[in-house]
Amino acid sequence: MLRTLGIKGMAKALRQALNDRNVELSHSDCLELIAKQFGVKDWNALSAAIGQDAADKPLLFSVVGDEIKLHRTTQKLDVNDTDLSGSRFNDANLSGTWFNQINFSGAKFNDSNMTGWHVNDVNLSGSRFQNINLSGVTFSNCGIPGVTIDGIPLEEIIAAHKKSQVD
């Protein structure tokens, strides 16, 4: 899922990647390139296609031939018995989503809303969670070795919590 801010983040990442290769482009130029990747004329056309209040509306994209198509979605996911190892969830609205028997090992979750997430029998080993909202999340029977939240190993967070309960 993408949002306007996620697309702007893509332009920022593109600009940085090009800058690392000694190619100088403005943020506006990168927004134009991203817009062309989505099959529209320019950033203004992409922004208009998304809508004025798109910062709050999740988007999906799909590849059809050589084109990338944008889709709005308000659907809730119910995912079972799936391998999503190494997946990236950037600026995703996963609130209220149910995951059962999923392999998320090495997955990266960044700038995502995960409120009310229900996760059962899921392998999260090596996953990274950064700038996310985990309020109301329920984890049960999950493998979590190597998981980090904002760069801190989950084992350290749990140990600190347990120590604070004893003190």
C-alpha positions as a Markdown table, in Angstrom:
| # | Residue | x | y | z |
|---|---|---|---|---|
| 1 | Met | 0.0 | 0.0 | 0.0 |
| 2 | Leu | 1.2 | 3.5 | -0.8 |
| 3 | Arg | 0.1 | 6.9 | 0.3 |
| 4 | Thr | 1.1 | 10.3 | -1.0 |
| 5 | Leu | 3.7 | 10.6 | 1.7 |
| 6 | Gly | 5.0 | 7.1 | 0.7 |
| 7 | Ile | 5.4 | 8.3 | -2.9 |
| 8 | Lys | 7.2 | 11.4 | -1.7 |
| 9 | Gly | 9.4 | 9.1 | 0.3 |
| 10 | Met | 10.2 | 7.1 | -2.8 |
| 11 | Ala | 11.3 | 10.3 | -4.6 |
| 12 | Lys | 13.5 | 11.2 | -1.6 |
| 13 | Ala | 15.1 | 7.7 | -1.7 |
| 14 | Leu | 15.6 | 7.9 | -5.5 |
| 15 | Arg | 17.2 | 11.3 | -5.1 |
| 16 | Gln | 19.6 | 9.9 | -2.4 |
| 17 | Ala | 20.4 | 6.8 | -4.5 |
| 18 | Leu | 21.2 | 9.0 | -7.5 |
| 19 | Asn | 23.2 | 11.4 | -5.4 |
| 20 | Asp | 25.2 | 8.5 | -4.1 |
| 21 | Arg | 26.1 | 7.8 | -7.7 |
| 22 | Asn | 27.0 | 11.5 | -8.4 |
| 23 | Val | 23.8 | 12.2 | -10.3 |
| 24 | Glu | 22.2 | 15.4 | -9.0 |
| 25 | Leu | 18.4 | 15.8 | -9.4 |
| 26 | Ser | 16.0 | 17.9 | -7.5 |
| 27 | His | 13.2 | 16.5 | -5.3 |
| 28 | Ser | 10.7 | 17.8 | -7.9 |
| 29 | Asp | 12.6 | 16.0 | -10.7 |
| 30 | Cys | 12.5 | 12.8 | -8.8 |
| 31 | Leu | 8.7 | 13.2 | -8.1 |
| 32 | Glu | 8.3 | 13.6 | -11.9 |
| 33 | Leu | 10.3 | 10.4 | -12.5 |
| 34 | Ile | 8.2 | 8.5 | -9.9 |
| 35 | Ala | 5.0 | 9.8 | -11.6 |
| 36 | Lys | 6.1 | 8.5 | -14.9 |
| 37 | Gln | 6.8 | 5.1 | -13.4 |
| 38 | Phe | 3.1 | 5.0 | -12.4 |
| 39 | Gly | 2.2 | 5.8 | -16.0 |
| 40 | Val | 1.1 | 9.4 | -15.6 |
| 41 | Lys | 2.3 | 12.6 | -17.2 |
| 42 | Asp | 3.8 | 14.3 | -14.1 |
| 43 | Trp | 3.6 | 14.7 | -10.4 |
| 44 | Asn | 0.5 | 17.0 | -10.6 |
| 45 | Ala | -1.4 | 14.4 | -12.6 |
| 46 | Leu | -0.3 | 11.6 | -10.1 |
| 47 | Ser | -1.3 | 13.8 | -7.1 |
| 48 | Ala | -4.7 | 14.6 | -8.7 |
| 49 | Ala | -5.3 | 10.9 | -9.5 |
| 50 | Ile | -4.6 | 10.0 | -5.9 |
| 51 | Gly | -6.8 | 12.8 | -4.5 |
| 52 | Gln | -6.3 | 15.8 | -2.3 |
| 53 | Asp | -6.7 | 13.9 | 1.0 |
| 54 | Ala | -4.6 | 11.0 | -0.1 |
| 55 | Ala | -2.3 | 11.2 | 2.9 |
| 56 | Asp | -4.9 | 9.3 | 4.8 |
| 57 | Lys | -6.0 | 6.9 | 2.0 |
| 58 | Pro | -4.1 | 3.7 | 1.4 |
| 59 | Leu | -3.1 | 2.8 | -2.2 |
| 60 | Leu | -2.1 | -0.5 | -3.8 |
| 61 | Phe | -0.2 | -0.8 | -7.0 |
| 62 | Ser | 0.0 | -3.7 | -9.5 |
| 63 | Val | 2.2 | -4.2 | -12.5 |
| 64 | Val | 0.3 | -4.8 | -15.7 |
| 65 | Gly | 2.7 | -5.4 | -18.6 |
| 66 | Asp | 5.1 | -2.5 | -18.5 |
| 67 | Glu | 2.8 | -0.2 | -16.6 |
| 68 | Ile | 2.2 | 0.3 | -12.8 |
| 69 | Lys | -1.4 | 0.8 | -11.8 |
| 70 | Leu | -2.5 | 2.5 | -8.6 |
| 71 | His | -5.5 | 1.2 | -6.7 |
| 72 | Arg | -7.2 | 2.6 | -3.6 |
| 73 | Thr | -8.1 | 0.1 | -1.0 |
| 74 | Thr | -9.9 | 0.0 | 2.3 |
| 75 | Gln | -10.0 | -3.8 | 2.4 |
| 76 | Lys | -8.8 | -5.6 | 5.5 |
| 77 | Leu | -6.3 | -8.4 | 5.0 |
| 78 | Asp | -6.8 | -11.9 | 6.4 |
| 79 | Val | -3.7 | -13.8 | 5.4 |
| 80 | Asn | -3.1 | -17.5 | 6.2 |
| 81 | Asp | -0.2 | -19.9 | 5.6 |
| 82 | Thr | 1.9 | -17.7 | 3.4 |
| 83 | Asp | 5.6 | -17.0 | 2.9 |
| 84 | Leu | 6.2 | -13.3 | 3.1 |
| 85 | Ser | 9.9 | -13.6 | 4.2 |
| 86 | Gly | 12.0 | -10.6 | 3.3 |
| 87 | Ser | 8.9 | -8.5 | 2.4 |
| 88 | Arg | 8.9 | -4.8 | 2.9 |
| 89 | Phe | 5.9 | -2.9 | 4.2 |
| 90 | Asn | 6.6 | 0.8 | 3.9 |
| 91 | Asp | 4.0 | 3.4 | 4.9 |
| 92 | Ala | 1.4 | 0.6 | 5.0 |
| 93 | Asn | -1.9 | 0.7 | 6.9 |
| 94 | Leu | -2.1 | -2.8 | 8.4 |
| 95 | Ser | -4.5 | -1.9 | 11.2 |
| 96 | Gly | -6.9 | -4.7 | 12.1 |
| 97 | Thr | -5.1 | -7.2 | 9.9 |
| 98 | Trp | -5.0 | -10.9 | 10.9 |
| 99 | Phe | -2.0 | -13.0 | 10.1 |
| 100 | Asn | -2.0 | -16.7 | 10.8 |
| 101 | Gln | 0.9 | -19.1 | 10.1 |
| 102 | Ile | 2.9 | -16.6 | 8.1 |
| 103 | Asn | 6.7 | -16.5 | 7.5 |
| 104 | Phe | 7.8 | -12.9 | 8.0 |
| 105 | Ser | 11.4 | -13.7 | 8.7 |
| 106 | Gly | 13.6 | -10.8 | 7.7 |
| 107 | Ala | 10.6 | -8.6 | 6.8 |
| 108 | Lys | 10.9 | -4.9 | 7.2 |
| 109 | Phe | 8.0 | -2.7 | 8.5 |
| 110 | Asn | 8.6 | 1.0 | 8.3 |
| 111 | Asp | 6.3 | 4.0 | 8.9 |
| 112 | Ser | 3.3 | 1.7 | 9.2 |
| 113 | Asn | 0.1 | 1.6 | 11.2 |
| 114 | Met | -0.3 | -1.8 | 12.8 |
| 115 | Thr | -2.9 | -1.0 | 15.4 |
| 116 | Gly | -5.1 | -3.9 | 16.4 |
| 117 | Trp | -2.9 | -6.3 | 14.5 |
| 118 | His | -3.5 | -10.0 | 15.3 |
| 119 | Val | -0.5 | -12.3 | 14.7 |
| 120 | Asn | -0.7 | -16.0 | 15.5 |
| 121 | Asp | 1.9 | -18.7 | 14.8 |
| 122 | Val | 4.1 | -16.4 | 12.8 |
| 123 | Asn | 7.8 | -16.4 | 12.2 |
| 124 | Leu | 9.1 | -12.9 | 12.8 |
| 125 | Ser | 12.7 | -13.8 | 13.3 |
| 126 | Gly | 15.0 | -11.1 | 12.0 |
| 127 | Ser | 12.2 | -8.7 | 11.3 |
| 128 | Arg | 12.7 | -5.0 | 11.7 |
| 129 | Phe | 10.0 | -2.6 | 12.9 |
| 130 | Gln | 10.7 | 1.1 | 12.6 |
| 131 | Asn | 8.5 | 4.2 | 13.1 |
| 132 | Ile | 5.4 | 2.0 | 13.5 |
| 133 | Asn | 2.2 | 2.1 | 15.7 |
| 134 | Leu | 1.9 | -1.2 | 17.5 |
| 135 | Ser | -0.9 | -0.2 | 19.9 |
| 136 | Gly | -3.4 | -3.0 | 20.6 |
| 137 | Val | -1.3 | -5.6 | 18.7 |
| 138 | Thr | -1.6 | -9.2 | 19.9 |
| 139 | Phe | 1.3 | -11.7 | 19.3 |
| 140 | Ser | 0.8 | -15.3 | 20.2 |
| 141 | Asn | 3.0 | -18.4 | 19.4 |
| 142 | Cys | 5.4 | -16.3 | 17.4 |
| 143 | Gly | 9.1 | -16.8 | 16.7 |
| 144 | Ile | 10.8 | -13.5 | 17.4 |
| 145 | Pro | 14.6 | -14.0 | 17.7 |
| 146 | Gly | 16.5 | -11.1 | 16.1 |
| 147 | Val | 13.5 | -8.9 | 15.9 |
| 148 | Thr | 14.3 | -5.2 | 16.4 |
| 149 | Ile | 11.9 | -2.3 | 17.1 |
| 150 | Asp | 13.4 | 1.1 | 16.3 |
| 151 | Gly | 16.8 | -0.6 | 16.2 |
| 152 | Ile | 16.5 | -2.1 | 19.7 |
| 153 | Pro | 16.5 | -5.9 | 19.9 |
| 154 | Leu | 13.1 | -7.1 | 21.2 |
| 155 | Glu | 14.8 | -9.4 | 23.7 |
| 156 | Glu | 16.3 | -6.2 | 25.3 |
| 157 | Ile | 12.9 | -4.5 | 25.4 |
| 158 | Ile | 11.3 | -7.5 | 27.1 |
| 159 | Ala | 14.2 | -7.9 | 29.6 |
| 160 | Ala | 14.0 | -4.2 | 30.5 |
| 161 | His | 10.3 | -4.5 | 31.0 |
| 162 | Lys | 10.6 | -7.5 | 33.2 |
| 163 | Lys | 13.3 | -5.8 | 35.3 |
| 164 | Ser | 11.1 | -2.7 | 35.7 |
| 165 | Gln | 8.3 | -5.0 | 37.0 |
| 166 | Val | 10.7 | -6.5 | 39.7 |
| 167 | Asp | 12.1 | -3.1 | 40.8 |
